Amino acid sequence: MSANRSRTFLIALTCVGFAAAYAATTRPDVGAQTPRPGSANSITERSLRAHLEFLASDAMNGRASNSRDEWIAATYIASQFQMWNLEPMGDNGGYVQAAEILREQMSAPAVLSAGTGQFTHGKEMLVTALTGAKVSGPLVKLAPGVTSVPAGSVVLMPEAPAGPPAAAGRGRGGAPQPTVGAALVISLATQTPEQWTTAAAKPVSAGSRFAKVTPPAGGLVRTARVALNRDAYNAVAALAEGTAVSLQAELSATKAFTWNAVGRLTGSDPTAREQFVVLGAHLDHIGMRENAPGPDKIFNGADDDASGTVAVMALAQALAAGPRPKRTLVFALFGSEEGGGTVSGSSYFVELPVVAIEKMVAQLQFEMLARPDPMVPARSLWLTGYERSNLGSQLAKQGARLVQDPRPDQSFFTRSDNIKFARKGVISHTVSSFNLHTDYHQAGDEVSKVDFAHMLDAVRSMLEPVRWLANSTFTPVWAPEGRPR
């Protein structure tokens, strides 16, 4: 074993040792009345605190996406799943799922070939977005009033009028731009000489993708973009439409990983066990920030989202200890929600699912449950996209204290892992009580600020509704226009 591997092993062993010590504190007090296994009362503040204090401790350095600390968090959760006799659904017969990520970058200046002209990055051209080593297509000159272009075409944008630039890919009010589907977009550069020099010296990313997933689902951006200086732009503008244009670059890739922890409680009914209810949360946070104001540089993420992770863990333990439900329950804690973008752990989970997507009855994400929200009734939780399906209303009939998201303007439905499932057609929402506190994504998101009485009540309140869903024949459906596209 190399010195580096030995050091990593010892660090992991130490952390798992701490984890075991925390887990040991979840045993009931001697002499206390033992709650019925699997009941709401079997979920205790002591157990929630034990898990949360480990995951959000300074020793975990903020559980940054793609970091060793994210891996330790996944490994810790896996150890708990094993103790609760959940079935493993990760790699190599274990509970941890490792998603390999390739981060591709231009390693030599790209060249645009158009007609007899060739234009090089840093000289006549700046590459602002890459999708791969080579893109090509027929030239299309975008004219005023055109609302779409052929897929795979190379679009020459008209000179932009004075004023602020429009958002790439979207128009006013979110209307699609005509360049959607283009392989390459060419525009006239507007940089000053100083800005040009700075931009030319910066690394050009071709995006990130999963090694095992075919792009673009794996994460690469969909449209390449370049800006040409005046002479090069005029040369391309003089070409006939339909002229073959290509952009070629040399790429190099670096590897990274994100980690999920996944366990399963197989249903008792021979038929219903082939239907799956997925409970999820994200186990990562944003790590450390050396430029953070004040002496504390660790962003512990106690509320975001150690609280949701611990909620799923507590529900998993209780459901595994009680009567086995008819449907199969999957407990999935995802990595890289904060820093992954299109290469998050949940993206990997839905692109390479361990169970068939079409057999997922519903997915519930748990996010930021550590503090109450004064904008909803006392002891209530809110459900993102409540009106998009009939899942929330049915869970409420079974005792879930779920209400509509009081801040629809925040677009929370699209800001958590649930959206990855919803875009695949799975009825999926996030349960939360986030109150927009000022510790969001700050070093102040500490365990000391967790309202454990609220969190305990929140987690307990969801147990029986989830158990009902796993035992029922109810299958939620999208409301008209409810499914996101």
C-alpha positions as CSV (number, residue, x, y, z in Angstrom):
1,M,0.0,0.0,0.0
2,S,1.4,3.4,-1.0
3,A,2.0,6.1,1.6
4,N,-0.9,8.2,0.1
5,R,-3.3,5.2,0.1
6,S,-2.2,4.2,3.6
7,R,-2.9,7.8,4.8
8,T,-6.3,7.8,3.1
9,F,-7.2,4.5,4.7
10,L,-6.2,5.6,8.1
11,I,-8.2,8.8,7.8
12,A,-11.2,6.9,6.6
13,L,-10.8,4.3,9.4
14,T,-10.6,7.1,12.0
15,C,-13.7,8.8,10.6
16,V,-15.7,5.6,10.6
17,G,-14.5,5.0,14.1
18,F,-15.9,8.4,15.1
19,A,-19.1,7.5,13.2
20,A,-19.4,4.3,15.2
21,A,-19.1,6.2,18.4
22,Y,-21.8,8.6,17.3
23,A,-24.0,5.7,16.2
24,A,-23.6,4.1,19.6
25,T,-25.2,7.1,21.2
26,T,-28.4,6.2,19.4
27,R,-29.1,3.4,21.8
28,P,-32.1,4.1,24.1
29,D,-31.4,5.3,27.6
30,V,-31.1,2.5,30.2
31,G,-34.4,2.3,32.1
32,A,-36.4,4.3,29.5
33,Q,-39.5,2.8,28.1
34,T,-38.6,1.1,24.8
35,P,-40.8,2.3,22.0
36,R,-42.4,-0.1,19.6
37,P,-39.9,-0.9,16.8
38,G,-40.7,1.0,13.7
39,S,-43.1,3.4,15.4
40,A,-42.8,7.2,15.2
41,N,-41.6,7.2,18.8
42,S,-38.7,5.0,17.9
43,I,-37.3,8.0,16.1
44,T,-35.6,10.0,18.8
45,E,-33.9,13.4,19.1
46,R,-30.8,11.7,20.4
47,S,-30.4,9.6,17.3
48,L,-31.1,12.6,15.0
49,R,-28.5,14.6,16.9
50,A,-25.9,11.8,16.8
51,H,-26.0,11.5,13.0
52,L,-26.3,15.3,12.4
53,E,-23.4,16.1,14.7
54,F,-21.2,13.7,12.8
55,L,-22.1,14.7,9.3
56,A,-22.0,18.5,10.0
57,S,-19.0,18.4,12.2
58,D,-15.8,20.4,11.5
59,A,-14.1,17.1,10.9
60,M,-16.1,16.7,7.7
61,N,-14.9,20.0,6.3
62,G,-18.3,20.9,4.9
63,R,-18.7,17.7,2.8
64,A,-17.7,19.4,-0.5
65,S,-19.0,17.9,-3.7
66,N,-16.5,15.4,-5.3
67,S,-14.3,15.4,-2.2
68,R,-12.9,12.8,0.2
69,D,-15.3,14.1,2.8
70,E,-18.3,13.5,0.6
71,W,-17.1,9.9,0.2
72,I,-16.7,9.6,4.0
73,A,-20.3,10.8,4.4
74,A,-21.5,8.2,1.9
75,T,-19.5,5.5,3.6
76,Y,-20.9,6.5,7.0
77,I,-24.4,6.3,5.8
78,A,-23.6,2.9,4.1
79,S,-22.5,1.6,7.5
80,Q,-25.8,2.6,9.0
81,F,-27.8,1.0,6.2
82,Q,-25.9,-2.2,6.8
83,M,-26.7,-2.2,10.5
84,W,-30.4,-1.8,9.7
85,N,-30.3,-4.8,7.3
86,L,-31.2,-2.8,4.2
87,E,-30.2,-4.5,1.0
88,P,-27.2,-2.9,-0.8
89,M,-27.8,-1.2,-4.2
90,G,-24.4,0.3,-4.8
91,D,-21.3,-1.0,-6.5
92,N,-19.8,-4.4,-6.1
93,G,-22.5,-5.6,-3.7
94,G,-22.1,-2.6,-1.4
95,Y,-24.2,0.5,-0.6
96,V,-21.9,3.1,-2.1
97,Q,-22.3,4.1,-5.7
98,A,-19.3,5.8,-7.3
99,A,-20.0,7.9,-10.3
100,E,-16.9,8.7,-12.4
101,I,-16.9,12.1,-13.9
102,L,-14.7,13.3,-16.8
103,R,-13.9,17.0,-16.8
104,E,-12.8,17.9,-20.3
105,Q,-10.8,20.9,-21.3
106,M,-9.2,22.3,-24.4
107,S,-5.5,21.4,-24.5
108,A,-4.5,23.1,-27.8
109,P,-6.1,26.1,-29.5
110,A,-9.2,25.2,-31.4
111,V,-9.5,25.9,-35.1
112,L,-12.6,27.0,-37.0
113,S,-12.7,26.0,-40.7
114,A,-15.2,27.8,-42.9
115,G,-14.8,27.8,-46.7
116,T,-11.1,28.4,-47.3
117,G,-10.7,30.3,-44.1
118,Q,-9.2,29.0,-40.8
119,F,-9.5,30.9,-37.6
120,T,-7.6,30.0,-34.4
121,H,-8.6,30.5,-30.7
122,G,-6.7,33.4,-29.3
123,K,-5.9,34.9,-32.7
124,E,-9.0,35.6,-34.8
125,M,-11.4,33.7,-32.5
126,L,-12.4,33.1,-28.9
127,V,-14.0,29.8,-28.0
128,T,-16.6,30.5,-25.2
129,A,-18.2,27.0,-25.1
130,L,-17.2,23.6,-26.3
131,T,-19.2,20.4,-26.6
132,G,-16.6,18.0,-27.8
133,A,-13.4,17.6,-29.9
134,K,-15.3,18.4,-33.1
135,V,-18.6,19.9,-34.1
136,S,-19.7,20.6,-37.7
137,G,-22.7,21.5,-39.7
138,P,-24.1,23.6,-42.6
139,L,-23.9,27.4,-42.2
140,V,-27.2,29.2,-41.5
141,K,-27.4,33.0,-41.3
142,L,-29.9,34.0,-38.7
143,A,-32.2,36.6,-40.1
144,P,-34.7,38.8,-38.1
145,G,-37.9,37.1,-37.4
146,V,-36.5,33.6,-37.7
147,T,-37.8,31.5,-34.8
148,S,-35.9,28.2,-35.3
149,V,-32.9,26.7,-37.1
150,P,-32.3,23.2,-38.3
151,A,-30.9,20.9,-35.6
152,G,-27.1,20.5,-35.9
153,S,-26.6,23.6,-38.0
154,V,-23.9,26.3,-37.5
155,V,-25.6,29.6,-36.9
156,L,-24.1,32.9,-37.7
157,M,-25.7,35.5,-35.4
158,P,-26.4,39.0,-36.8
159,E,-24.5,41.9,-35.3
160,A,-26.1,42.5,-31.9
161,P,-27.8,45.9,-31.4
162,A,-26.6,48.2,-28.6
163,G,-27.8,47.2,-25.2
164,P,-27.5,44.4,-22.7
165,P,-27.1,40.9,-24.2
166,A,-30.0,38.5,-24.0
167,A,-29.7,35.3,-21.9
168,A,-28.1,32.5,-23.9
169,G,-30.8,30.1,-25.2
170,R,-33.7,32.0,-23.7
171,G,-35.5,35.2,-24.8
172,R,-37.6,37.7,-22.9
173,G,-40.0,35.9,-20.5
174,G,-38.2,32.6,-21.0
175,A,-39.2,32.1,-24.6
176,P,-36.8,29.8,-26.5
177,Q,-34.2,31.4,-28.8
178,P,-34.0,30.2,-32.4
179,T,-30.4,28.8,-31.8
180,V,-31.7,26.0,-29.6
181,G,-30.6,22.8,-31.2
182,A,-27.7,24.4,-33.2
183,A,-24.3,22.6,-33.1
184,L,-22.4,25.8,-33.1
185,V,-23.2,29.5,-32.7
186,I,-20.9,32.1,-34.2
187,S,-21.1,35.8,-33.1
188,L,-19.1,39.0,-33.6
189,A,-16.7,39.6,-30.7
190,T,-17.3,42.6,-28.6
191,Q,-14.3,42.4,-26.2
192,T,-11.8,45.1,-25.8
193,P,-8.1,44.2,-26.6
194,E,-7.5,43.8,-22.9
195,Q,-10.5,41.6,-22.4
196,W,-9.6,39.5,-25.5
197,T,-6.1,38.9,-24.1
198,T,-7.5,37.8,-20.7
199,A,-10.1,35.6,-22.3
200,A,-7.6,33.9,-24.6
201,A,-5.4,33.0,-21.6
202,K,-8.2,31.3,-19.7
203,P,-8.8,27.5,-19.8
204,V,-11.7,26.6,-22.0
205,S,-13.9,23.8,-20.6
206,A,-15.8,21.3,-22.7
207,G,-18.0,20.6,-19.7
208,S,-18.2,17.6,-17.4
209,R,-19.9,14.3,-18.1
210,F,-20.3,10.9,-16.5
211,A,-17.8,8.3,-17.9
212,K,-20.6,5.7,-18.2
213,V,-23.3,8.0,-19.7
214,T,-23.5,9.1,-23.3
215,P,-23.6,12.9,-23.8
216,P,-25.6,15.1,-23.6
217,A,-27.3,13.3,-20.7
218,G,-23.9,12.9,-19.2
219,G,-23.5,16.6,-18.7
220,L,-21.8,18.2,-21.7
221,V,-23.2,21.6,-22.8
222,R,-25.3,21.2,-25.9
223,T,-24.2,24.1,-28.1
224,A,-20.6,25.2,-28.9
225,R,-20.1,29.0,-29.1
226,V,-17.3,31.1,-30.6
227,A,-16.8,34.8,-31.1
228,L,-14.8,36.1,-34.2
229,N,-13.0,39.4,-34.7
230,R,-14.3,41.7,-37.4
231,D,-12.3,40.4,-40.3
232,A,-13.0,36.7,-39.5
233,Y,-16.7,37.5,-39.0
234,N,-17.0,39.3,-42.3
235,A,-15.3,36.4,-44.0
236,V,-17.8,33.9,-42.7
237,A,-20.7,36.3,-43.4
238,A,-19.6,36.3,-47.1
239,L,-20.0,32.5,-47.4
240,A,-23.1,31.0,-48.9
241,E,-25.6,29.4,-46.7
242,G,-25.1,25.6,-46.5
243,T,-21.3,25.9,-46.5
244,A,-19.7,23.3,-44.3
245,V,-18.3,24.8,-41.1
246,S,-16.4,22.9,-38.4
247,L,-14.8,23.6,-35.1
248,Q,-12.0,21.2,-34.0
249,A,-10.1,21.1,-30.7
250,E,-7.8,18.8,-28.8
251,L,-9.2,17.9,-25.4
252,S,-7.8,16.5,-22.3
253,A,-9.8,15.0,-19.4
254,T,-9.3,14.9,-15.7
255,K,-11.2,12.4,-13.5
256,A,-13.4,13.1,-10.5
257,F,-16.0,11.1,-8.6
258,T,-19.2,11.7,-6.7
259,W,-20.7,9.2,-4.3
260,N,-24.2,8.1,-3.5
261,A,-25.3,5.8,-0.7
262,V,-28.2,3.6,-1.7
263,G,-30.1,0.9,0.2
264,R,-33.4,-1.0,-0.4
265,L,-36.2,-2.5,1.7
266,T,-37.8,-5.0,-0.6
267,G,-41.6,-5.1,-0.4
268,S,-43.5,-8.1,1.0
269,D,-46.1,-8.4,-1.7
270,P,-44.9,-10.5,-4.7
271,T,-46.5,-8.1,-7.2
272,A,-46.3,-4.8,-5.4
273,R,-42.6,-5.2,-4.6
274,E,-41.9,-4.4,-8.2
275,Q,-43.1,-0.9,-7.5
276,F,-40.7,1.5,-5.9
277,V,-41.0,4.5,-3.6
278,V,-37.7,6.4,-3.4
279,L,-36.8,8.6,-0.5
280,G,-33.8,10.9,-1.0
281,A,-31.7,13.8,0.2
282,H,-28.2,15.2,-0.7
283,L,-25.3,14.3,1.5
284,D,-22.9,16.9,0.2
285,H,-22.5,20.6,1.0
286,I,-20.1,23.3,-0.3
287,G,-17.0,22.5,1.8
288,M,-14.6,25.2,2.9
289,R,-14.1,28.8,1.7
290,E,-10.8,30.4,2.6
291,N,-12.1,33.8,1.5
292,A,-15.1,33.6,3.9
293,P,-15.4,36.6,6.2
294,G,-14.5,35.8,9.8
295,P,-12.4,33.0,11.3
296,D,-14.8,30.2,10.5
297,K,-14.0,28.9,7.0
298,I,-16.0,25.6,7.2
299,F,-19.5,25.6,5.7
300,N,-20.9,22.7,7.8
301,G,-24.3,22.5,6.1
302,A,-26.2,21.3,9.2
303,D,-29.5,22.4,7.7
304,D,-28.5,22.1,4.1
305,D,-28.7,19.2,3.8
306,A,-27.4,17.1,6.7
307,S,-30.9,17.6,8.2
308,G,-32.6,16.0,5.1
309,T,-30.0,13.3,5.0
310,V,-30.6,12.4,8.6
311,A,-34.3,12.5,8.1
312,V,-34.0,9.8,5.3
313,M,-31.7,7.8,7.6
314,A,-34.2,7.9,10.4
315,L,-37.1,6.9,8.2
316,A,-35.0,4.1,6.8
317,Q,-34.2,2.8,10.2
318,A,-37.8,3.0,11.4
319,L,-39.3,1.5,8.3
320,A,-36.8,-1.4,8.3
321,A,-37.6,-2.1,12.0
322,G,-41.4,-2.3,11.5
323,P,-43.7,-4.5,9.4
324,R,-42.3,-4.8,5.9
325,P,-44.4,-2.7,3.5
326,K,-45.9,-4.2,0.3
327,R,-44.0,-1.9,-2.1
328,T,-40.2,-1.7,-2.2
329,L,-38.6,1.4,-0.6
330,V,-35.3,2.8,-1.9
331,F,-33.3,5.1,0.3
332,A,-30.9,7.2,-1.8
333,L,-28.5,9.8,-0.5
334,F,-27.0,11.8,-3.3
335,G,-23.6,13.4,-3.8
336,S,-22.8,16.6,-5.6
337,E,-26.1,18.4,-5.5
338,E,-24.4,21.6,-4.6
339,G,-21.5,21.5,-7.0
340,G,-22.4,18.9,-9.6
341,G,-24.9,20.7,-11.8
342,T,-25.7,18.2,-14.6
343,V,-23.3,15.7,-13.1
344,S,-24.8,15.4,-9.7
345,G,-25.3,12.1,-7.9
346,S,-29.1,12.2,-8.6
347,S,-28.4,12.8,-12.3
348,Y,-26.3,9.6,-12.3
349,F,-29.0,7.7,-10.4
350,V,-31.7,8.5,-13.0
351,E,-29.4,8.0,-16.0
352,L,-28.2,4.6,-14.8
353,P,-31.0,3.6,-12.5
354,V,-30.6,0.7,-10.2
355,V,-34.4,0.1,-10.6
356,A,-36.5,0.9,-13.7
357,I,-37.6,4.5,-13.9
358,E,-41.1,3.5,-15.1
359,K,-41.5,1.4,-12.0
360,M,-40.9,4.3,-9.6
361,V,-44.2,5.2,-8.1
362,A,-42.9,8.4,-6.5
363,Q,-39.8,10.1,-5.2
364,L,-39.7,12.3,-2.1
365,Q,-36.7,14.5,-1.5
366,F,-36.0,15.9,2.0
367,E,-34.2,19.2,2.2
368,M,-33.5,21.6,5.0
369,L,-35.7,20.5,7.9
370,A,-33.7,21.9,10.8
371,R,-35.6,25.1,11.4
372,P,-39.4,25.9,11.2
373,D,-40.8,28.2,8.6
374,P,-43.1,31.0,10.1
375,M,-44.8,31.4,6.7
376,V,-46.7,28.2,7.1
377,P,-48.9,26.9,10.0
378,A,-47.1,25.7,13.1
379,R,-45.7,22.1,12.8
380,S,-46.2,22.2,9.0
381,L,-43.9,21.4,6.2
382,W,-44.1,22.6,2.7
383,L,-44.0,20.6,-0.5
384,T,-42.4,22.0,-3.6
385,G,-44.7,21.9,-6.7
386,Y,-47.6,20.8,-4.5
387,E,-50.1,21.7,-7.2
388,R,-48.2,19.8,-9.9
389,S,-49.5,16.3,-8.8
390,N,-52.0,14.7,-6.4
391,L,-49.2,13.2,-4.2
392,G,-49.1,16.0,-1.6
393,S,-52.9,16.1,-1.1
394,Q,-53.1,12.3,-0.7
395,L,-50.2,12.3,1.8
396,A,-51.9,15.1,3.7
397,K,-55.1,12.9,4.0
398,Q,-52.9,10.3,5.6
399,G,-51.6,12.7,8.3
400,A,-48.7,14.4,6.6
401,R,-48.7,18.1,7.6
402,L,-47.8,19.2,4.1
403,V,-48.9,22.5,2.6
404,Q,-48.1,24.4,-0.6
405,D,-44.7,26.1,-0.9
406,P,-45.2,29.6,0.4
407,R,-42.6,31.1,-1.9
408,P,-43.3,29.9,-5.5
409,D,-41.2,32.8,-6.8
410,Q,-38.1,31.0,-5.4
411,S,-38.6,28.1,-7.9
412,F,-37.6,25.5,-5.2
413,F,-39.3,22.7,-7.3
414,T,-36.4,23.0,-9.8
415,R,-33.6,23.6,-7.3
416,S,-33.3,20.2,-5.7
417,D,-32.6,16.6,-6.7
418,N,-36.3,15.9,-7.2
419,I,-36.2,17.8,-10.5
420,K,-34.0,15.1,-12.0
421,F,-36.7,12.5,-11.3
422,A,-39.5,14.7,-12.4
423,R,-38.0,15.3,-15.8
424,K,-37.9,11.6,-16.3
425,G,-41.7,11.5,-15.5
426,V,-41.5,10.3,-11.9
427,I,-43.8,12.1,-9.6
428,S,-41.3,13.8,-7.4
429,H,-41.4,16.7,-4.9
430,T,-39.2,18.1,-2.0
431,V,-40.3,18.2,1.6
432,S,-38.9,21.2,3.4
433,S,-39.3,23.9,6.1
434,F,-36.5,26.2,4.8
435,N,-37.3,29.7,6.0
436,L,-34.8,31.6,3.9
437,H,-32.5,32.1,7.0
438,T,-29.3,34.1,6.4
439,D,-27.1,31.1,7.2
440,Y,-28.0,29.5,3.9
441,H,-24.7,28.6,2.2
442,Q,-22.8,30.3,4.9
443,A,-20.4,29.2,7.7
444,G,-23.2,29.9,10.2
445,D,-25.2,26.8,9.1
446,E,-24.1,25.0,12.3
447,V,-25.6,22.2,14.4
448,S,-25.9,24.7,17.3
449,K,-28.7,26.4,15.3
450,V,-30.7,23.3,14.7
451,D,-34.2,23.3,16.3
452,F,-34.2,19.6,17.2
453,A,-37.7,19.6,18.6
454,H,-39.0,20.9,15.2
455,M,-36.8,18.5,13.3
456,L,-37.9,15.5,15.4
457,D,-41.6,16.4,14.9
458,A,-41.0,16.9,11.2
459,V,-39.4,13.5,10.6
460,R,-41.9,11.7,12.8
461,S,-44.8,13.3,11.0
462,M,-43.7,11.8,7.6
463,L,-43.3,8.2,8.8
464,E,-46.8,6.9,8.7
465,P,-47.7,8.8,5.4
466,V,-44.7,7.2,3.8
467,R,-45.6,3.8,5.2
468,W,-49.1,4.3,3.8
469,L,-47.8,5.1,0.4
470,A,-45.6,2.0,0.5
471,N,-48.5,-0.2,1.4
472,S,-51.3,1.3,-0.7
473,T,-52.3,0.8,-4.3
474,F,-52.4,4.6,-4.8
475,T,-50.3,5.7,-7.8
476,P,-49.9,9.5,-8.0
477,V,-50.4,11.3,-11.3
478,W,-49.3,14.7,-12.7
479,A,-51.8,17.5,-12.9
480,P,-52.4,19.0,-16.4
481,E,-49.2,20.8,-17.3
482,G,-47.7,19.7,-14.0
483,R,-44.9,17.6,-15.4
484,P,-41.8,19.7,-16.1
485,R,-40.1,19.4,-19.5
